[in-house]
Amino acid sequence: VRDLLRELECDEELAGISKLARLLLASVELPRAVSDPDEFAQGGVSDIANRGELDRLLLSELAHDDLTLAVRVAMREALYLRREVPPRTPPRRRMLLVDLGVRMWGLPRVFATSIALALAAGGDQHLDVETFRTAGSLATASDFTTKAGLIEHLAALDHRVQPARALAALVEEARRDVGAPPADLVLITCDEVLA
């Protein structure tokens, strides 16, 4: 999605959506999952090795004078702490449903699409982002990785007032995927529809 945003910077039709999505990318963010590890390394020391980063040197190595320390590091005689490997972050997925109902026609659709692009582009390597749009009582997949997919998404119309049935269909689809990782479901709509 980030590649598409870069590609659309010079596009006549979609440069505005790209610029708005890049601006929103800095401010639109969902809270991290509770299962995600903290930024700081946790756990203790698992080993002492003769290779490593200088910030992992044993404190006793720093007791040597500068020349002796340099020789010990160069000859790989200096001792380093090796931390425990943190637990692997489980894969996650985010399912974005963009409301294309009658109240989202016009400018609200541009903003909703830009928010979806920002959320899709802001994902990390452990996050699989899927985008959907309302299509009556169904949630139809939208391709936000290509210009043609984005144009198809913007051209789609839904005459319904609220996306409750499409949201229920998406929830059911997420529940049916037994082997898939847990999903964050995000509905992008306006205040009137939400009320």
C-alpha positions in Angstrom: 0.0 0.0 0.0 2.9 2.3 0.7 4.2 1.7 -2.8 0.8 2.6 -4.2 0.8 5.9 -2.2 4.2 6.8 -3.7 3.0 5.9 -7.2 -0.1 8.0 -6.9 1.7 11.2 -5.8 1.9 12.4 -9.4 -1.4 10.9 -10.6 -4.0 13.5 -11.8 -7.1 11.8 -10.4 -5.8 10.2 -7.1 -3.0 12.5 -5.9 -5.4 14.1 -3.4 -6.3 10.8 -1.8 -2.7 9.8 -1.7 -1.7 13.1 0.0 -4.5 12.9 2.5 -3.6 9.2 3.3 0.0 10.1 3.8 -1.0 12.9 6.2 -3.3 10.6 8.1 -0.6 7.9 8.2 1.1 10.0 10.9 -1.9 10.4 13.1 -4.3 7.5 12.5 -3.2 4.6 14.6 -4.9 1.8 16.5 -3.7 0.6 19.9 -1.3 -2.3 19.9 -2.6 -5.7 20.8 -2.1 -6.8 24.4 -0.3 -9.9 23.2 2.4 -7.8 21.5 5.7 -7.7 23.4 6.9 -4.5 24.9 9.6 -2.4 23.1 12.1 -3.2 25.8 14.0 -6.5 26.0 12.7 -8.6 28.7 14.2 -11.7 30.3 17.6 -12.4 31.7 21.0 -13.4 30.4 21.1 -16.8 28.6 24.9 -17.0 27.9 28.3 -15.4 27.9 30.0 -15.2 24.5 33.1 -13.8 22.9 31.2 -12.0 20.2 28.6 -9.3 20.4 27.8 -5.6 20.5 29.9 -3.3 22.6 27.0 -2.3 24.7 26.7 -5.9 25.9 30.3 -6.1 27.2 30.7 -7.5 30.7 31.3 -4.7 33.2 34.5 -6.4 34.3 35.9 -5.9 30.8 35.7 -2.2 31.2 38.1 -2.4 34.2 41.0 -2.8 31.7 42.8 0.2 30.4 41.9 1.4 26.9 44.7 -0.5 25.1 44.1 -3.8 26.8 40.4 -3.5 26.1 41.0 -2.8 22.4 43.3 -5.8 22.1 40.8 -8.1 23.9 38.0 -6.9 21.6 40.2 -7.3 18.4 41.4 -10.8 19.4 37.9 -11.8 20.4 38.9 -12.5 24.0 36.4 -9.9 25.5 33.3 -11.4 27.0 29.8 -10.3 26.1 26.3 -11.0 27.6 23.8 -12.7 25.4 20.2 -12.0 26.2 17.4 -14.5 26.1 15.5 -14.6 22.8 12.1 -12.8 23.2 9.0 -14.8 22.4 7.9 -14.7 18.8 5.1 -12.2 18.1 2.1 -14.1 16.9 0.7 -13.1 13.5 -2.3 -10.9 13.5 -4.7 -9.5 11.0 -6.8 -6.4 10.6 -10.0 -6.4 8.7 -11.1 -2.9 7.5 -14.7 -2.4 6.4 -15.3 0.8 4.5 -19.0 1.9 4.5 -20.0 2.9 1.0 -23.7 3.6 1.9 -25.7 6.6 0.8 -24.5 8.8 3.7 -20.9 8.2 2.7 -21.3 9.3 -0.9 -19.1 12.3 -2.1 -16.5 13.8 0.2 -17.0 11.4 3.1 -16.1 8.5 0.9 -12.8 10.2 0.0 -11.9 10.7 3.7 -13.0 7.1 4.5 -10.9 5.7 1.7 -7.9 7.8 2.8 -8.3 6.5 6.4 -8.4 2.9 5.2 -5.3 3.5 3.0 -3.5 5.0 6.1 -4.5 2.0 8.3 -3.5 -0.5 5.6 -0.1 1.3 5.0 0.6 1.7 8.7 0.7 -2.1 9.4 3.9 -3.8 10.5 5.4 -7.1 9.4 3.3 -9.2 11.8 0.0 -7.6 10.7 -2.0 -8.8 7.7 -4.4 -6.1 6.5 -7.5 -7.0 4.5 -9.8 -4.3 3.2 -13.5 -4.7 2.4 -16.4 -2.5 1.3 -20.1 -2.7 1.9 -22.1 -4.3 -0.9 -25.6 -4.6 0.4 -25.7 -7.4 2.9 -22.2 -8.6 2.0 -18.7 -7.4 2.6 -16.8 -7.4 -0.7 -13.0 -7.5 -0.8 -11.3 -4.3 -2.0 -7.8 -4.2 -3.5 -5.9 -1.2 -2.0 -2.5 -2.3 -3.5 -3.3 -1.3 -7.1 -4.6 1.8 -8.8 -7.3 -0.2 -10.6 -8.5 -1.7 -7.3 -8.6 1.7 -5.7 -10.6 3.2 -8.6 -13.0 0.2 -8.5 -13.5 0.8 -4.8 -14.2 4.5 -5.3 -16.7 3.7 -8.1 -18.7 1.2 -6.2 -22.1 2.3 -4.9 -24.3 1.0 -2.1 -27.8 2.5 -1.7 -28.3 1.2 1.9 -28.3 3.6 4.8 -26.2 1.6 7.3 -23.8 -1.3 7.0 -25.1 -3.6 9.8 -25.7 -6.6 7.5 -22.3 -6.3 5.8 -20.6 -5.9 9.2 -22.4 -9.1 10.5 -21.3 -11.0 7.3 -17.7 -9.9 7.9 -17.8 -11.0 11.6 -19.2 -14.4 10.5 -16.4 -14.7 7.9 -13.8 -13.9 10.6 -15.3 -16.5 12.9 -15.4 -19.2 10.2 -11.6 -18.9 9.5 -10.7 -21.3 12.3 -7.0 -21.6 11.4 -6.5 -17.8 10.8 -5.0 -15.6 13.5 -7.3 -13.4 15.5 -8.6 -10.3 13.7 -9.2 -6.7 14.6 -12.4 -5.6 12.9 -12.5 -1.9 12.0 -15.6 -0.1 10.6 -14.9 3.1 8.8 -18.1 5.2 8.6 -19.5 8.6 9.6 -21.1 9.8 12.8 -24.7 9.7 11.5 -24.4 6.1 10.5 -22.7 5.2 13.8 -25.5 6.8 15.7 
